[in-house]
Amino acid sequence: MSVEDSPPNEQSTPQVPDRGTLLVDTSRRDQVGEFRGTTGPYWSLRPVCGGAEWEVEPGNVREPSPIERLRAENARCNARSAGRIL
């Protein structure tokens, strides 16, 4: 069945991203996190600058915008240079 033949309300399961991919959790006020893996039906994300992982439903994530990606990568670089993360 092709995409055109699928019912309009049918949602497909999002493809599991590669480890380390930046994602935005829309259920946490658009917090950017790094994909760490799957736990049952949930995806595990970790704050870009380190910290405790959290779980999110795959339907509540999206790709970051270019500015969100830039901010997250800049924050990661700053944390590394300050010695807060390796």
Helices and strands as residue ranges (DSSP letters): G 3-5, E 22-25, G 26-28, E 31-39, E 42-47, E 54-56, G 58-60, E 61-62, H 66-81
